Amino acid sequence: FRENYFASSYHSFVTQTPSDQALEALEDTTLLSIGKTAMDELYRLVLKMNLIKRIVANQRFVNSQRIFTSQIMYTPEERYLQFEKYHGDHITSLLHFSGSHTCR
């Protein structure tokens, strides 16, 4: 998940089934948790929440399409290079590595 995005098991939340995913934060994180019944009530009472719901659903769909496409279009090495390109600096800073430690 990207910074400032909602992270969730959206499928699990919508279908109310156990998730096969586990989320682990790499840095201090604020966790917000809400049950489906309470969320549905919030959608009913606060109309702007429906806009947020649509934004989050769109965000999750775009992300899932990006992942799906990368799995069928790119080799594992190409996916790794893309990951490193976009997230390498963040990962190395969290691990307190300099750039030279990640070179092969």
C-alpha positions in Angstrom: 0.0 0.0 0.0 1.2 3.5 -0.7 1.6 6.2 1.9 -1.7 8.0 2.8 -3.8 5.3 1.2 -6.4 3.2 3.0 -5.0 -0.3 3.7 -7.5 -3.0 4.2 -8.7 -6.4 3.1 -11.5 -4.8 1.1 -12.8 -8.1 -0.2 -13.0 -9.5 3.4 -14.8 -6.3 4.6 -17.4 -6.3 1.8 -18.1 -10.0 1.9 -17.7 -10.3 5.7 -15.5 -13.3 5.3 -12.1 -14.0 6.9 -9.2 -12.4 5.1 -6.2 -14.4 3.7 -4.1 -11.2 4.1 -2.0 -9.9 6.9 -0.8 -6.3 7.1 2.4 -5.2 8.8 3.5 -1.6 9.1 7.1 -0.7 8.5 6.9 2.5 10.6 4.6 4.1 13.2 1.1 3.9 12.0 -2.3 5.1 13.1 -4.8 2.3 12.9 -8.5 2.9 12.6 -11.0 0.0 12.8 -14.7 0.0 12.1 -17.2 -2.8 11.7 -19.4 -3.2 8.6 -22.6 -2.4 10.5 -21.2 0.8 11.9 -19.7 1.7 8.6 -23.1 1.2 6.8 -24.7 3.4 9.5 -22.0 6.1 8.9 -22.8 6.0 5.1 -26.4 6.4 5.9 -25.9 9.3 8.4 -23.1 11.2 6.7 -23.7 11.5 2.9 -20.1 12.7 2.2 -18.9 9.3 3.5 -20.4 7.8 0.3 -17.9 9.9 -1.7 -15.0 8.7 0.4 -16.3 5.1 0.0 -16.2 5.6 -3.8 -12.7 7.1 -3.7 -11.4 4.2 -1.6 -13.1 1.6 -3.8 -11.7 3.2 -6.9 -8.2 3.4 -5.3 -8.4 -0.3 -4.4 -9.6 -1.3 -7.9 -6.8 0.6 -9.6 -4.2 -0.9 -7.3 -5.6 -4.5 -7.8 -5.5 -3.9 -11.6 -1.9 -2.7 -11.4 -0.9 -5.8 -9.5 -2.8 -8.1 -11.7 -1.3 -6.6 -14.9 2.2 -6.7 -13.5 1.8 -10.4 -12.7 0.9 -11.3 -16.3 3.0 -8.7 -18.2 6.3 -8.7 -16.4 8.9 -11.2 -15.2 9.7 -11.4 -11.5 12.9 -9.5 -12.2 11.1 -6.7 -14.0 8.6 -6.4 -11.1 11.5 -6.3 -8.6 13.2 -3.5 -10.6 9.9 -1.5 -10.6 9.5 -2.0 -6.9 13.1 -0.9 -6.3 12.6 2.1 -8.5 9.5 3.3 -6.6 10.2 2.1 -3.1 13.9 1.4 -2.8 14.9 4.6 -1.1 12.1 4.2 1.4 13.0 0.6 2.3 16.7 1.4 2.6 16.0 4.3 4.9 13.8 2.2 7.1 16.5 -0.4 7.3 19.2 2.3 7.8 21.2 1.2 4.7 23.0 3.4 2.3 22.4 3.0 -1.4 25.6 1.0 -1.8 24.3 -1.8 0.5 21.5 -2.6 -1.9 23.6 -2.9 -5.0 24.6 -6.3 -6.3 
